[in-house]
Amino acid sequence: MFDRVALIGIGLVGSSLAHVMRREKLAGSICISTRSEETLKRAEDLNLGDAYEIDPAKAVIDADCVIICTPVGVCGDVAAKIAPNLKPGAIISDVGSVKQSVIEQMKPHLPDNVHLVPGHPIAGTEYSGPDAGFANLFENRWCILTPESETDASAVERLKSFWEKCGSEVEIMDARHHDLVLAITSHLPHLIAYNIVGTANDLEAETRSEVIKFSASGFRDFTRIAASDPTMWRDVFVHNKDAVLETLGRFSEDLSTLQRAIRRGDGDALFDLFTRTRDIRRSIIEQGQDVDAPNFGRDSAED
Amino acid sequence: MFDRVALIGIGLVGSSLAHVMRREKLAGSICISTRSEETLKRAEDLNLGDAYEIDPAKAVIDADCVIICTPVGVCGDVAAKIAPNLKPGAIISDVGSVKQSVIEQMKPHLPDNVHLVPGHPIAGTEYSGPDAGFANLFENRWCILTPESETDASAVERLKSFWEKCGSEVEIMDARHHDLVLAITSHLPHLIAYNIVGTANDLEAETRSEVIKFSASGFRDFTRIAASDPTMWRDVFVHNKDAVLETLGRFSEDLSTLQRAIRRGDGDALFDLFTRTRDIRRSIIEQGQDVDAPNFGRDSAED
């Protein structure tokens, strides 16, 4: 697909890309860059790439595709550093959970003769770092690309084809719309999970230990999401502020209604909501976006 | 353990008890009762018991242990019906997620010569009905018993031993304290999950379909919990109102603080919370209350 791909950042998504590019032979060579010497060394020990550079400006030399896999808060800095060395005609992309801010941060730095095609694979786990990656991460998952309308169509098509070879289905979407949809499907769920685990964490020590002990009654599900990478998620909330606050507003209104139903002992209203929410789960399973097994198949995983 | 056990209600927990009692030979005979003829027929087809009765008053005759496995809202009615036929010295228990209300509902109906020992196995899945049960449900899970201080100690000891033979570890606890701890570990997580899935469900059709499509970014985790049995959960919120509202109050205060941090772009406050929440996950995994695998081991379940 590409002669040379540069991966800037080698966490869960970056290392998973390295694995799948190797397996599917999508790049003649892979150059990996990350700002931590220790992480770069680890990537080398794991044999994730063909070349390793601390300096992203060196890593992008001759690359016909550059994928920035850092937290979204630093992609502007990365763009500024790599801009002078970008190969004319190169595709510049990323994997961040926020897209409008990524465009705003990166575009001013990039020369006119490269193609900015922001991307977001809807896939991940609560694990992070170069050891967390695996080649199947993107299998049967969506990848959203958010090019601007004036972006070169063949560059978009090429990146689309790349992600399809990584196992994904690709959707093209407006960056602002992406940020609103992801605020609901991803950012709000993470915020709520972090919040409830935080509430439990602030309890007095004895109750806190009971919460851990009896967590199989529901709470443990939230702790998985709330164990996600703190830097990545800090950046998401700072850079998708408006959509997150809008979505959180809706959630809070609905929660007030639910609270009132409980206070009034309105069982019918509760039953009605608890019935409607079952349909969405069914649709998600039908569309292959979750496993159809009790407790996410945990019990079989435990055996 | 017991000559004859009566199970009133044969959903997920009742049918799992039937399976494990058979496997571990914990009862000379099992009599099953449920108010739906169809469900009772299904239990018989699944060969879950030795006798089947629509009328709970008939089912409890000669039983030395009666376990009520219905939604908590009807346990008072069940107690009134079975009271005249209870065998002197019998243990009367249940499996409900709320304990104070169960005592208040049942105790006035029960004769003095039986032993009320309320119970709550901290185990479940989002599936319900007699087909959902399996013998391993209680394996390595806690079961909480909430007898009153004057309850016969040998009856408590006998039920404790029964649950241990079902695979559980047993904790004895005050009913009121149980209801507070479970409000945090179970009732609030379910309420939040139902609420966020409800918020998504109310979106306009196009966005709603995108939420389903891109649910692997976090949202799908919540839909599992929000697919739980509506009747059971309606009853939980109606019957544990005070503890749920108290816990919800704390959660909402914390959420307001988090909302303000996002509005102000206070990345340090966000990073601090997101780091603290990782410890609880680690403790839960160390204590064997969840699997130590990315995405709950879903990926292995999918293979």
Boltz contact constraints between the chains, C-beta under 6 A:
constraints:
  - contact:
      token1: [A, 122]
      token2: [B, 214]
      max_distance: 6.0
  - contact:
      token1: [A, 122]
      token2: [B, 216]
      max_distance: 6.0
  - contact:
      token1: [A, 122]
      token2: [B, 217]
      max_distance: 6.0
  - contact:
      token1: [A, 125]
      token2: [B, 294]
      max_distance: 6.0
  - contact:
      token1: [A, 125]
      token2: [B, 295]
      max_distance: 6.0
  - contact:
      token1: [A, 127]
      token2: [B, 294]
      max_distance: 6.0
  - contact:
      token1: [A, 141]
      token2: [B, 216]
      max_distance: 6.0
  - contact:
      token1: [A, 142]
      token2: [B, 214]
      max_distance: 6.0
  - contact:
      token1: [A, 181]
      token2: [B, 210]
      max_distance: 6.0
  - contact:
      token1: [A, 184]
      token2: [B, 200]
      max_distance: 6.0
  - contact:
      token1: [A, 184]
      token2: [B, 211]
      max_distance: 6.0
  - contact:
      token1: [A, 185]
      token2: [B, 211]
      max_distance: 6.0
  - contact:
      token1: [A, 185]
      token2: [B, 214]
      max_distance: 6.0
  - contact:
      token1: [A, 185]
      token2: [B, 215]
      max_distance: 6.0
  - contact:
      token1: [A, 185]
      token2: [B, 217]
      max_distance: 6.0
  - contact:
      token1: [A, 185]
      token2: [B, 219]
      max_distance: 6.0
  - contact:
      token1: [A, 186]
      token2: [B, 217]
      max_distance: 6.0
  - contact:
      token1: [A, 186]
      token2: [B, 218]
      max_distance: 6.0
  - contact:
      token1: [A, 189]
      token2: [B, 218]
      max_distance: 6.0
  - contact:
      token1: [A, 189]
      token2: [B, 219]
      max_distance: 6.0
  - contact:
      token1: [A, 189]
      token2: [B, 222]
      max_distance: 6.0
  - contact:
      token1: [A, 190]
      token2: [B, 218]
      max_distance: 6.0
  - contact:
      token1: [A, 192]
      token2: [B, 192]
      max_distance: 6.0
  - contact:
      token1: [A, 194]
      token2: [B, 273]
      max_distance: 6.0
  - contact:
      token1: [A, 194]
      token2: [B, 274]
      max_distance: 6.0
  - contact:
      token1: [A, 194]
      token2: [B, 277]
      max_distance: 6.0
  - contact:
      token1: [A, 195]
      token2: [B, 254]
      max_distance: 6.0
  - contact:
      token1: [A, 195]
      token2: [B, 255]
      max_distance: 6.0
  - contact:
      token1: [A, 195]
      token2: [B, 258]
      max_distance: 6.0
  - contact:
      token1: [A, 197]
      token2: [B, 277]
      max_distance: 6.0
  - contact:
      token1: [A, 197]
      token2: [B, 280]
      max_distance: 6.0
  - contact:
      token1: [A, 198]
      token2: [B, 254]
      max_distance: 6.0
  - contact:
      token1: [A, 198]
      token2: [B, 273]
      max_distance: 6.0
  - contact:
      token1: [A, 198]
      token2: [B, 277]
      max_distance: 6.0
  - contact:
      token1: [A, 199]
      token2: [B, 250]
      max_distance: 6.0
  - contact:
      token1: [A, 199]
      token2: [B, 251]
      max_distance: 6.0
  - contact:
      token1: [A, 199]
      token2: [B, 254]
      max_distance: 6.0
  - contact:
      token1: [A, 200]
      token2: [B, 184]
      max_distance: 6.0
  - contact:
      token1: [A, 201]
      token2: [B, 276]
      max_distance: 6.0
  - contact:
      token1: [A, 201]
      token2: [B, 280]
      max_distance: 6.0
  - contact:
      token1: [A, 210]
      token2: [B, 181]
      max_distance: 6.0
  - contact:
      token1: [A, 211]
      token2: [B, 184]
      max_distance: 6.0
  - contact:
      token1: [A, 211]
      token2: [B, 185]
      max_distance: 6.0
  - contact:
      token1: [A, 212]
      token2: [B, 283]
      max_distance: 6.0
  - contact:
      token1: [A, 212]
      token2: [B, 284]
      max_distance: 6.0
  - contact:
      token1: [A, 214]
      token2: [B, 122]
      max_distance: 6.0
  - contact:
      token1: [A, 214]
      token2: [B, 142]
      max_distance: 6.0
  - contact:
      token1: [A, 214]
      token2: [B, 185]
      max_distance: 6.0
  - contact:
      token1: [A, 215]
      token2: [B, 185]
      max_distance: 6.0
  - contact:
      token1: [A, 215]
      token2: [B, 284]
      max_distance: 6.0
  - contact:
      token1: [A, 215]
      token2: [B, 289]
      max_distance: 6.0
  - contact:
      token1: [A, 216]
      token2: [B, 122]
      max_distance: 6.0
  - contact:
      token1: [A, 216]
      token2: [B, 141]
      max_distance: 6.0
  - contact:
      token1: [A, 216]
      token2: [B, 289]
      max_distance: 6.0
  - contact:
      token1: [A, 217]
      token2: [B, 122]
      max_distance: 6.0
  - contact:
      token1: [A, 217]
      token2: [B, 185]
      max_distance: 6.0
  - contact:
      token1: [A, 217]
      token2: [B, 186]
      max_distance: 6.0
  - contact:
      token1: [A, 218]
      token2: [B, 186]
      max_distance: 6.0
  - contact:
      token1: [A, 218]
      token2: [B, 189]
      max_distance: 6.0
  - contact:
      token1: [A, 218]
      token2: [B, 190]
      max_distance: 6.0
  - contact:
      token1: [A, 218]
      token2: [B, 225]
      max_distance: 6.0
  - contact:
      token1: [A, 219]
      token2: [B, 185]
      max_distance: 6.0
  - contact:
      token1: [A, 219]
      token2: [B, 189]
      max_distance: 6.0
  - contact:
      token1: [A, 220]
      token2: [B, 284]
      max_distance: 6.0
  - contact:
      token1: [A, 220]
      token2: [B, 290]
      max_distance: 6.0
  - contact:
      token1: [A, 221]
      token2: [B, 221]
      max_distance: 6.0
  - contact:
      token1: [A, 222]
      token2: [B, 189]
      max_distance: 6.0
  - contact:
      token1: [A, 223]
      token2: [B, 280]
      max_distance: 6.0
  - contact:
      token1: [A, 223]
      token2: [B, 281]
      max_distance: 6.0
  - contact:
      token1: [A, 223]
      token2: [B, 284]
      max_distance: 6.0
  - contact:
      token1: [A, 225]
      token2: [B, 218]
      max_distance: 6.0
  - contact:
      token1: [A, 226]
      token2: [B, 277]
      max_distance: 6.0
  - contact:
      token1: [A, 227]
      token2: [B, 278]
      max_distance: 6.0
  - contact:
      token1: [A, 227]
      token2: [B, 281]
      max_distance: 6.0
  - contact:
      token1: [A, 230]
      token2: [B, 271]
      max_distance: 6.0
  - contact:
      token1: [A, 230]
      token2: [B, 274]
      max_distance: 6.0
  - contact:
      token1: [A, 230]
      token2: [B, 275]
      max_distance: 6.0
  - contact:
      token1: [A, 233]
      token2: [B, 274]
      max_distance: 6.0
  - contact:
      token1: [A, 234]
      token2: [B, 267]
      max_distance: 6.0
  - contact:
      token1: [A, 234]
      token2: [B, 270]
      max_distance: 6.0
  - contact:
      token1: [A, 234]
      token2: [B, 271]
      max_distance: 6.0
  - contact:
      token1: [A, 237]
      token2: [B, 262]
      max_distance: 6.0
  - contact:
      token1: [A, 237]
      token2: [B, 270]
      max_distance: 6.0
  - contact:
      token1: [A, 238]
      token2: [B, 265]
      max_distance: 6.0
  - contact:
      token1: [A, 238]
      token2: [B, 267]
      max_distance: 6.0
  - contact:
      token1: [A, 241]
      token2: [B, 262]
      max_distance: 6.0
  - contact:
      token1: [A, 248]
      token2: [B, 259]
      max_distance: 6.0
  - contact:
      token1: [A, 250]
      token2: [B, 199]
      max_distance: 6.0
  - contact:
      token1: [A, 251]
      token2: [B, 199]
      max_distance: 6.0
  - contact:
      token1: [A, 254]
      token2: [B, 195]
      max_distance: 6.0
  - contact:
      token1: [A, 254]
      token2: [B, 198]
      max_distance: 6.0
  - contact:
      token1: [A, 254]
      token2: [B, 199]
      max_distance: 6.0
  - contact:
      token1: [A, 255]
      token2: [B, 195]
      max_distance: 6.0
  - contact:
      token1: [A, 258]
      token2: [B, 195]
      max_distance: 6.0
  - contact:
      token1: [A, 259]
      token2: [B, 248]
      max_distance: 6.0
  - contact:
      token1: [A, 262]
      token2: [B, 237]
      max_distance: 6.0
  - contact:
      token1: [A, 262]
      token2: [B, 241]
      max_distance: 6.0
  - contact:
      token1: [A, 265]
      token2: [B, 238]
      max_distance: 6.0
  - contact:
      token1: [A, 267]
      token2: [B, 234]
      max_distance: 6.0
  - contact:
      token1: [A, 267]
      token2: [B, 238]
      max_distance: 6.0
  - contact:
      token1: [A, 270]
      token2: [B, 234]
      max_distance: 6.0
  - contact:
      token1: [A, 270]
      token2: [B, 237]
      max_distance: 6.0
  - contact:
      token1: [A, 271]
      token2: [B, 230]
      max_distance: 6.0
  - contact:
      token1: [A, 271]
      token2: [B, 234]
      max_distance: 6.0
  - contact:
      token1: [A, 273]
      token2: [B, 194]
      max_distance: 6.0
  - contact:
      token1: [A, 273]
      token2: [B, 198]
      max_distance: 6.0
  - contact:
      token1: [A, 274]
      token2: [B, 194]
      max_distance: 6.0
  - contact:
      token1: [A, 274]
      token2: [B, 230]
      max_distance: 6.0
  - contact:
      token1: [A, 274]
      token2: [B, 233]
      max_distance: 6.0
  - contact:
      token1: [A, 275]
      token2: [B, 230]
      max_distance: 6.0
  - contact:
      token1: [A, 276]
      token2: [B, 201]
      max_distance: 6.0
  - contact:
      token1: [A, 277]
      token2: [B, 194]
      max_distance: 6.0
  - contact:
      token1: [A, 277]
      token2: [B, 197]
      max_distance: 6.0
  - contact:
      token1: [A, 277]
      token2: [B, 198]
      max_distance: 6.0
  - contact:
      token1: [A, 277]
      token2: [B, 226]
      max_distance: 6.0
  - contact:
      token1: [A, 278]
      token2: [B, 227]
      max_distance: 6.0
  - contact:
      token1: [A, 280]
      token2: [B, 197]
      max_distance: 6.0
  - contact:
      token1: [A, 280]
      token2: [B, 201]
      max_distance: 6.0
  - contact:
      token1: [A, 280]
      token2: [B, 223]
      max_distance: 6.0
  - contact:
      token1: [A, 281]
      token2: [B, 223]
      max_distance: 6.0
  - contact:
      token1: [A, 281]
      token2: [B, 227]
      max_distance: 6.0
  - contact:
      token1: [A, 283]
      token2: [B, 212]
      max_distance: 6.0
  - contact:
      token1: [A, 284]
      token2: [B, 212]
      max_distance: 6.0
  - contact:
      token1: [A, 284]
      token2: [B, 215]
      max_distance: 6.0
  - contact:
      token1: [A, 284]
      token2: [B, 220]
      max_distance: 6.0
  - contact:
      token1: [A, 284]
      token2: [B, 223]
      max_distance: 6.0
  - contact:
      token1: [A, 289]
      token2: [B, 215]
      max_distance: 6.0
  - contact:
      token1: [A, 289]
      token2: [B, 216]
      max_distance: 6.0
  - contact:
      token1: [A, 290]
      token2: [B, 220]
      max_distance: 6.0
  - contact:
      token1: [A, 291]
      token2: [B, 298]
      max_distance: 6.0
  - contact:
      token1: [A, 291]
      token2: [B, 301]
      max_distance: 6.0
  - contact:
      token1: [A, 291]
      token2: [B, 302]
      max_distance: 6.0
  - contact:
      token1: [A, 293]
      token2: [B, 301]
      max_distance: 6.0
  - contact:
      token1: [A, 294]
      token2: [B, 125]
      max_distance: 6.0
  - contact:
      token1: [A, 294]
      token2: [B, 127]
      max_distance: 6.0
  - contact:
      token1: [A, 295]
      token2: [B, 125]
      max_distance: 6.0
  - contact:
      token1: [A, 296]
      token2: [B, 296]
      max_distance: 6.0
  - contact:
      token1: [A, 296]
      token2: [B, 298]
      max_distance: 6.0
  - contact:
      token1: [A, 297]
      token2: [B, 301]
      max_distance: 6.0
  - contact:
      token1: [A, 298]
      token2: [B, 291]
      max_distance: 6.0
  - contact:
      token1: [A, 298]
      token2: [B, 296]
      max_distance: 6.0
  - contact:
      token1: [A, 300]
      token2: [B, 301]
      max_distance: 6.0
  - contact:
      token1: [A, 301]
      token2: [B, 291]
      max_distance: 6.0
  - contact:
      token1: [A, 301]
      token2: [B, 293]
      max_distance: 6.0
  - contact:
      token1: [A, 301]
      token2: [B, 297]
      max_distance: 6.0
  - contact:
      token1: [A, 301]
      token2: [B, 300]
      max_distance: 6.0
  - contact:
      token1: [A, 302]
      token2: [B, 291]
      max_distance: 6.0
